[in-house]
Amino acid sequence: MIDGLERAVRILDLFSSDAPEWAVSDVCRALDLPKTTVWDYMQSMVSLGLLRRTGRGRYRLGWHAFQLGLRARMTSEISEPAWTEMRDLVAAHQETVQLTSRHHGEVVHLEKITPRTGVRINATRVGERLPAHCTAAGKAMLAHLSPRELRGVYGDGPLGSLTARSLTALPALEAELSAVRERGYALDTEEAFEGVCSVAAPISNRHGDVSWALSMSFLEYRLPTHGETYARAVADAARRLSEHAP
């Protein structure tokens, strides 16, 4: 079993920014392994999401591998203080709190804590991806891109939608991101899931780069009475995390 795990890791280690795609025959030559062995391993890794097939009969790292890399990064950089802040937010407000990162035009849910009492928002799960422009967390991070960087993500649009309230035009998104920068937090009003709203604030590293976002999700009817309080609490927690981020 150890030998099998070692072989799987050796295969995964071949994939890099300089060599992102590999064919079975190339892996065989690089590792001096039989073709049947490499084929079996790579098919198993495809089924697990560690690898994915391209249209040319070659392979790239899969989304599960990317998720594991993100989780490892979080564990080493900001996981412990983030969990502390998230637990405190959930305890104080009895709402669902998430920690996210952005990958191009999508957000990835890295951590999530739901309250033991009250309403739990189960629309998302750890590892799930959503369009960044449809979420408060995504907008909190997108707001810190330059206009050129934003165009690099979305081109000239149009933008996809998840609900009838999702932003679908780039100018509308740009106006929203300007408002996010002005008030210091982002808001999602049923743009990702009907009946669910979220507030989010960016978390920057010690270099000032926005790498993560902290968000709180709740039922839409609570927005008028609790939205501002939730936003301030999330923004304060994100600010503290930024002060101690690596």
FIKE-100422 format. One line per field, with one value per residue (C-alpha): x, y, z; residue number from 0; chain. Coordinates in steps of 0.1 Angstrom, whole numbers, plus 5000, padded with zeros to 4 digits. Layout:
<atoms>
x c(X; ...) $
y c(Y; ...) $
z c(Z; ...) $
n c(NUM; ...) $
chain c(A; ...) $
</atoms>
This chain:
<atoms>
x c(5000; 5029; 5045; 5012; 5008; 5045; 5038; 5007; 5026; 5055; 5030; 5014; 5048; 5054; 5027; 5041; 5037; 5065; 5049; 5012; 5001; 5013; 5004; 5005; 5034; 5053; 5047; 5059; 5092; 5097; 5092; 5103; 5070; 5050; 5022; 4995; 5005; 5006; 4973; 4956; 4969; 4960; 4924; 4920; 4932; 4908; 4879; 4891; 4894; 4932; 4937; 4915; 4916; 4921; 4907; 4940; 4942; 4965; 4961; 4962; 4959; 4922; 4901; 4904; 4942; 4938; 4914; 4939; 4966; 4944; 4935; 4972; 4979; 4952; 4964; 4999; 4990; 4958; 4937; 4940; 4933; 4905; 4888; 4889; 4873; 4847; 4837; 4833; 4811; 4789; 4786; 4777; 4752; 4741; 4746; 4767; 4803; 4826; 4862; 4869; 4896; 4894; 4906; 4901; 4864; 4853; 4854; 4863; 4848; 4878; 4861; 4826; 4810; 4773; 4754; 4742; 4710; 4690; 4690; 4718; 4726; 4734; 4735; 4773; 4798; 4836; 4854; 4825; 4830; 4807; 4809; 4828; 4805; 4774; 4788; 4796; 4829; 4838; 4829; 4849; 4880; 4872; 4869; 4907; 4916; 4927; 4904; 4928; 4929; 4891; 4889; 4914; 4890; 4858; 4867; 4838; 4811; 4783; 4784; 4767; 4738; 4727; 4694; 4673; 4692; 4727; 4747; 4751; 4768; 4804; 4795; 4770; 4797; 4822; 4797; 4790; 4828; 4832; 4805; 4823; 4855; 4836; 4818; 4844; 4823; 4804; 4768; 4750; 4712; 4699; 4724; 4738; 4708; 4672; 4662; 4698; 4719; 4755; 4780; 4817; 4850; 4884; 4914; 4948; 4983; 5012; 5021; 4986; 4974; 4938; 4940; 4908; 4874; 4853; 4816; 4784; 4752; 4717; 4680; 4669; 4643; 4670; 4688; 4669; 4672; 4706; 4725; 4745; 4754; 4766; 4786; 4804; 4812; 4825; 4846; 4861; 4870; 4885; 4905; 4920; 4929; 4946; 4967; 4981; 4981; 5015) $
y c(5000; 5024; 5016; 5024; 5057; 5066; 5059; 5080; 5109; 5105; 5108; 5139; 5155; 5155; 5181; 5216; 5251; 5242; 5208; 5210; 5183; 5147; 5117; 5081; 5073; 5104; 5094; 5059; 5071; 5097; 5072; 5040; 5023; 4998; 5014; 4992; 5004; 5040; 5037; 5022; 5048; 5077; 5064; 5061; 5096; 5109; 5092; 5110; 5143; 5145; 5144; 5154; 5144; 5170; 5168; 5155; 5123; 5140; 5148; 5178; 5183; 5181; 5203; 5181; 5185; 5223; 5221; 5201; 5227; 5255; 5237; 5230; 5267; 5278; 5253; 5267; 5304; 5316; 5286; 5289; 5326; 5323; 5295; 5316; 5346; 5324; 5306; 5339; 5353; 5322; 5323; 5360; 5360; 5324; 5327; 5307; 5320; 5310; 5316; 5317; 5323; 5333; 5314; 5336; 5342; 5317; 5316; 5285; 5278; 5268; 5267; 5269; 5269; 5267; 5276; 5248; 5267; 5290; 5287; 5269; 5279; 5247; 5260; 5257; 5232; 5233; 5229; 5242; 5268; 5296; 5325; 5353; 5381; 5364; 5362; 5388; 5371; 5372; 5408; 5416; 5402; 5414; 5450; 5450; 5442; 5469; 5477; 5459; 5428; 5428; 5428; 5400; 5379; 5388; 5403; 5425; 5402; 5393; 5376; 5344; 5343; 5320; 5339; 5366; 5391; 5382; 5409; 5401; 5432; 5442; 5479; 5470; 5448; 5477; 5500; 5475; 5470; 5507; 5507; 5478; 5498; 5528; 5510; 5484; 5453; 5435; 5425; 5397; 5401; 5368; 5368; 5333; 5316; 5327; 5337; 5339; 5371; 5375; 5401; 5398; 5416; 5411; 5397; 5408; 5393; 5412; 5425; 5441; 5415; 5404; 5366; 5356; 5369; 5363; 5361; 5356; 5342; 5345; 5344; 5374; 5386; 5394; 5418; 5450; 5445; 5427; 5433; 5464; 5447; 5416; 5436; 5456; 5424; 5406; 5436; 5440; 5403; 5404; 5435; 5416; 5387; 5410; 5425; 5391; 5374; 5361) $
z c(5000; 5008; 4975; 4957; 4975; 4967; 4930; 4930; 4946; 4921; 4893; 4908; 4913; 4876; 4870; 4873; 4858; 4833; 4825; 4832; 4808; 4806; 4785; 4800; 4778; 4790; 4826; 4819; 4805; 4832; 4861; 4843; 4851; 4830; 4809; 4825; 4860; 4851; 4833; 4863; 4887; 4865; 4859; 4897; 4902; 4875; 4894; 4926; 4909; 4914; 4876; 4847; 4810; 4783; 4748; 4735; 4755; 4780; 4817; 4840; 4877; 4887; 4909; 4939; 4938; 4936; 4966; 4986; 4978; 4990; 5022; 5029; 5023; 5047; 5073; 5072; 5069; 5084; 5095; 5133; 5136; 5110; 5129; 5161; 5144; 5127; 5159; 5176; 5148; 5148; 5186; 5187; 5158; 5152; 5115; 5090; 5085; 5056; 5046; 5009; 4983; 4947; 4916; 4886; 4882; 4909; 4947; 4966; 5000; 5022; 5057; 5070; 5104; 5110; 5142; 5165; 5170; 5147; 5109; 5092; 5056; 5038; 5003; 5001; 5012; 5017; 4984; 4963; 4936; 4928; 4903; 4922; 4909; 4924; 4959; 4986; 4992; 4956; 4953; 4984; 4966; 4931; 4945; 4950; 4914; 4891; 4861; 4839; 4861; 4863; 4825; 4824; 4845; 4827; 4793; 4782; 4796; 4797; 4831; 4840; 4865; 4893; 4901; 4887; 4909; 4897; 4881; 4844; 4829; 4836; 4841; 4868; 4885; 4883; 4899; 4926; 4933; 4936; 4963; 4980; 4982; 4996; 5024; 5032; 5028; 5001; 4999; 4981; 4980; 4967; 4939; 4945; 4961; 4963; 4999; 5011; 5016; 5026; 5037; 5033; 5039; 5024; 5042; 5030; 5037; 5051; 5016; 5012; 4987; 4992; 4993; 5012; 5023; 5054; 5049; 5068; 5052; 5065; 5054; 5033; 5058; 5083; 5060; 5069; 5107; 5110; 5078; 5090; 5123; 5106; 5081; 5108; 5127; 5096; 5086; 5121; 5121; 5086; 5097; 5127; 5105; 5080; 5108; 5117; 5083; 5071) $
n c(0; 1; 2; 3; 4; 5; 6; 7; 8; 9; 10; 11; 12; 13; 14; 15; 16; 17; 18; 19; 20; 21; 22; 23; 24; 25; 26; 27; 28; 29; 30; 31; 32; 33; 34; 35; 36; 37; 38; 39; 40; 41; 42; 43; 44; 45; 46; 47; 48; 49; 50; 51; 52; 53; 54; 55; 56; 57; 58; 59; 60; 61; 62; 63; 64; 65; 66; 67; 68; 69; 70; 71; 72; 73; 74; 75; 76; 77; 78; 79; 80; 81; 82; 83; 84; 85; 86; 87; 88; 89; 90; 91; 92; 93; 94; 95; 96; 97; 98; 99; 100; 101; 102; 103; 104; 105; 106; 107; 108; 109; 110; 111; 112; 113; 114; 115; 116; 117; 118; 119; 120; 121; 122; 123; 124; 125; 126; 127; 128; 129; 130; 131; 132; 133; 134; 135; 136; 137; 138; 139; 140; 141; 142; 143; 144; 145; 146; 147; 148; 149; 150; 151; 152; 153; 154; 155; 156; 157; 158; 159; 160; 161; 162; 163; 164; 165; 166; 167; 168; 169; 170; 171; 172; 173; 174; 175; 176; 177; 178; 179; 180; 181; 182; 183; 184; 185; 186; 187; 188; 189; 190; 191; 192; 193; 194; 195; 196; 197; 198; 199; 200; 201; 202; 203; 204; 205; 206; 207; 208; 209; 210; 211; 212; 213; 214; 215; 216; 217; 218; 219; 220; 221; 222; 223; 224; 225; 226; 227; 228; 229; 230; 231; 232; 233; 234; 235; 236; 237; 238; 239; 240; 241; 242; 243; 244; 245) $
chain c(A; A; A; A; A; A; A; A; A; A; A; A; A; A; A; A; A; A; A; A; A; A; A; A; A; A; A; A; A; A; A; A; A; A; A; A; A; A; A; A; A; A; A; A; A; A; A; A; A; A; A; A; A; A; A; A; A; A; A; A; A; A; A; A; A; A; A; A; A; A; A; A; A; A; A; A; A; A; A; A; A; A; A; A; A; A; A; A; A; A; A; A; A; A; A; A; A; A; A; A; A; A; A; A; A; A; A; A; A; A; A; A; A; A; A; A; A; A; A; A; A; A; A; A; A; A; A; A; A; A; A; A; A; A; A; A; A; A; A; A; A; A; A; A; A; A; A; A; A; A; A; A; A; A; A; A; A; A; A; A; A; A; A; A; A; A; A; A; A; A; A; A; A; A; A; A; A; A; A; A; A; A; A; A; A; A; A; A; A; A; A; A; A; A; A; A; A; A; A; A; A; A; A; A; A; A; A; A; A; A; A; A; A; A; A; A; A; A; A; A; A; A; A; A; A; A; A; A; A; A; A; A; A; A; A; A; A; A; A; A; A; A; A; A; A; A) $
</atoms>
